[in-house]
Structures are given as structure tokens and as C-alpha cells.
Amino acid sequence: MDVKIEQSWKERLAPEFEKDYFEQLINFVKAEYKQTTVYPPGPYIFNAFEHCPFDKVKVVILGQDPYHEPGQAHGLCFSVQDGTPFPPSLINIFKEIQDDLGKSIPTNGNLLRWADQGVLLLNATLTVRAHQAGSHQNKGWEAFTDAVIHSLATERSHIVYILWGSYAQRKGAFIDSSRNLILKSAHPSPLSAFRGFFGNKHFSKTNDYLIATGQEPIDW
């Protein structure tokens, strides 16, 4: 099956594209795009990979589901397209960066600037029906994104894995903490941000680790 995804990822994930679950997933997703409104727009489904080739990954932030309202999702978890109002979780992320690093809250919620520095902004599920959170869960995307994380965890070391909330922590449970930095806290959503997301200092901790392992820090 020919999947339009960045070449370095295509090479490593080729076995997934031949599996039955992936064929069923692609058939389901194609049908959904024909029948209803689905986010992100089709060309952006694999956007996170396009901006963050396999060997360039320094940080992985795990999300769960794409945003499901117009103008938001464009293939990077927590990120929104240019000119779109910030969702509550993204507001809280920027507040934590401000408290942690002293950086003012930006005017744009497009996180491509992070992706281009080596931050893989990976949702567990890569598509969603408009206005229906979780509508494409348990269709096969989770197996695919598990394979993404496994490939990184097997071949690469000294990556920072940022796992916010119990869902991300379960998905990243197998990652070897002796070869990487694993940062865990509550999720930045308004429901949980005050239960350990605020004050987690994950952005400065990430940069300290990157510097200590001879890598360029991220300009958050």
C-alpha cells in the first residue's frame, strides 16, 4: 500500500502498511472523508512526520485525538492552524511555558515551529469526525502510532518523551527510561491542569536534558 508519508518514516513503518488492520483503517478513513467532514484536512494527516523526520526527533509529545472543530487540527497534537483561537489545553501549555521559562504567550497557536526543531507532536488517533471527539478511536490508528513509538524506542536514544495524562502514560509505558527522559504529569486540559500540570517545568527539564546529551535545546 502506498502511503504518502515522509520518506524516513515510510521506510521504518513499511511493515505496518502491509498489515490487515492498516488496510481496514485506510478504507474506513477514506470512506469517512467521502461521507462526512473529517479533521484534519486529508493532506495534513501525516503532517507531524513531514516536519520531523525519524533521525531529527528530539522530543515526543503524545496527544490523544485531533481537535474536531473547524480551522483547528492540522496533524500536530495540541497545535492549531494560523489565526485560530487557542483551545483551553493549548492556553494552559503556553501559561506553563511562561511560568517555567519566562516566555510571553505567543499570538499564534501553530506549533510547526516546534515540529521543525525536532518535536514530534503525535496524536494516538490521527483523524476525527467534525464535532465528534473520539469518533475515530479503536479503528486502527492506535496500533499504527504504537508502531511509531516502538520504532523510536528501539532505534533511538536520548529522546524526551512528554506524557501528559493517564492515556499518554499508558501508551508510553514500555519506553526505556534508562536510555531516554520520560516526563509525566497531569494533562493540560482545564479539568486536570491544576492537579499537577501547572508547575511541572517540563519545558525547562526537556532543554536541560537535551543540553546535557549534546543536543540543541528547543525554542519553546
C-alpha positions, 0 to 999 in steps of 0.5 A, a space after each residue: 500500500 502506498 502511503 504518502 508519508 515522509 520518506 524516513 518514516 515510510 521506510 521504518 513503518 513499511 511493515 505496518 502498511 502491509 498489515 490487515 488492520 492498516 488496510 481496514 483503517 485506510 478504507 474506513 478513513 477514506 470512506 469517512 472523508 467521502 461521507 462526512 467532514 473529517 479533521 484534519 484536512 486529508 493532506 495534513 494527516 501525516 503532517 507531524 512526520 513531514 516536519 520531523 523526520 525519524 533521525 531529527 526527533 528530539 522530543 515526543 509529545 503524545 496527544 490523544 485525538 485531533 481537535 474536531 472543530 473547524 480551522 483547528 487540527 492540522 496533524 500536530 497534537 495540541 497545535 492549531 492552524 494560523 489565526 485560530 483561537 487557542 483551545 483551553 489545553 493549548 492556553 494552559 501549555 503556553 501559561 506553563 511555558 511562561 511560568 517555567 521559562 519566562 516566555 510571553 504567550 505567543 499570538 499564534 497557536 501553530 506549533 510547526 515551529 516546534 515540529 521543525 526543531 525536532 518535536 514530534 507532536 503525535 496524536 494516538 488517533 490521527 483523524 476525527 469526525 467534525 464535532 465528534 471527539 473520539 469518533 475515530 478511536 479503536 479503528 486502527 490508528 492506535 496500533 499504527 502510532 504504537 508502531 511509531 513509538 516502538 520504532 523510536 524506542 528501539 532505534 533511538 536514544 536520548 529522546 524526551 518523551 512528554 506524557 501528559 495524562 493517564 492515556 499518554 502514560 499508558 501508551 508510553 509505558 514500555 519506553 526505556 527510561 534508562 536510555 531516554 527522559 520520560 516526563 509525566 504529569 497531569 494533562 493540560 486540559 482545564 479539568 486536570 491542569 491544576 492537579 499537577 500540570 501547572 508547575 511541572 517545568 517540563 519545558 525547562 527539564 526537556 532543554 536541560 536534558 537535551 543540553 546535557 546529551 549534546 543536543 540543541 535545546 528547543 525554542 519553546 
